[in-house]
Amino acid sequence: MAQRMSDQLTVISAACAGTLLTYQVWQSDAALFATATVALLAATNVAWTVDALRRNRTKDVVTCPTPGCGVSVAMTGATPGERARMTAYGVDHSRHGGAA
């Protein structure tokens, strides 16, 4: 729950910062094109923030359970089939570690 609220506050902060910057450009009597460009960049920043939070949320890490083996597999945006294949690879020491 705390992570979700933190994510929401991050997105709201990015949106507020973009809105404030756009308002300041508009109030400075800048050209309409400049104001529209800043507004578009602010909206893009919010979309990028949402995407980055989503990617961070969906990252899975599988570590080999064999003592002394440092292999870990990090997956972001993997399909269920890829996730199952990479999980099997990460936990089966004989497939990635050779003879110990």
C-alpha positions in Angstrom: 0.0 0.0 0.0 2.8 2.4 0.9 4.5 1.7 -2.5 1.3 2.5 -4.4 0.8 5.8 -2.5 4.5 6.7 -3.2 3.9 5.9 -6.9 0.8 8.1 -7.0 2.6 11.0 -5.3 5.4 10.7 -7.8 3.0 11.0 -10.7 1.1 13.8 -9.1 4.4 15.7 -8.4 5.5 15.3 -12.1 2.1 16.5 -13.3 2.2 19.5 -10.9 5.7 20.5 -11.9 4.8 20.3 -15.6 1.6 22.3 -15.1 3.5 25.0 -13.1 6.2 25.3 -15.7 3.7 25.6 -18.5 1.8 28.2 -16.6 5.0 30.2 -16.0 5.9 30.1 -19.7 2.3 31.2 -20.6 2.4 34.1 -18.1 5.8 35.3 -19.5 4.0 36.2 -22.7 5.9 33.6 -24.7 4.7 32.6 -28.1 1.8 30.2 -28.2 4.1 27.6 -29.9 6.6 27.8 -27.0 3.8 27.3 -24.5 2.3 24.4 -26.4 5.8 22.8 -26.6 6.4 23.1 -22.9 2.9 21.6 -22.2 3.6 18.7 -24.6 7.0 18.1 -22.9 5.4 18.2 -19.5 2.7 15.6 -20.6 5.5 13.4 -22.0 7.4 13.6 -18.7 4.3 12.4 -16.8 3.8 9.5 -19.3 7.5 8.6 -19.0 7.2 8.7 -15.2 4.2 6.3 -15.2 6.0 4.0 -17.6 9.1 3.9 -15.5 7.1 3.1 -12.4 5.3 0.4 -14.2 8.6 -1.1 -15.4 10.1 -1.0 -12.0 7.0 -2.7 -10.6 7.1 -5.6 -13.0 10.8 -6.5 -12.6 11.3 -10.0 -11.3 14.7 -11.4 -10.2 15.4 -15.1 -9.9 18.6 -16.2 -8.1 20.3 -19.6 -8.3 19.8 -21.4 -5.0 23.2 -23.2 -5.2 25.5 -21.8 -2.6 28.4 -19.8 -4.1 26.7 -19.4 -7.5 26.2 -15.7 -8.3 23.8 -16.2 -11.2 20.6 -14.1 -11.1 18.2 -13.5 -13.9 16.3 -10.1 -14.0 13.2 -10.0 -16.1 11.2 -6.9 -17.1 8.2 -7.1 -19.3 8.6 -10.8 -20.0 5.7 -12.8 -21.4 4.5 -15.7 -19.2 6.3 -18.2 -21.5 9.6 -16.3 -21.3 9.2 -15.8 -17.6 8.8 -19.6 -17.1 11.8 -20.4 -19.3 14.1 -17.9 -17.7 13.0 -19.0 -14.2 13.7 -22.6 -15.0 17.2 -21.5 -16.4 17.9 -19.4 -13.3 17.1 -22.1 -10.7 18.7 -25.1 -12.5 22.4 -24.8 -11.7 23.3 -27.5 -14.2 22.0 -25.4 -17.1 24.0 -22.3 -16.3 26.8 -23.2 -13.9 28.3 -26.4 -15.5 30.0 -28.9 -13.2 30.5 -27.6 -9.7 
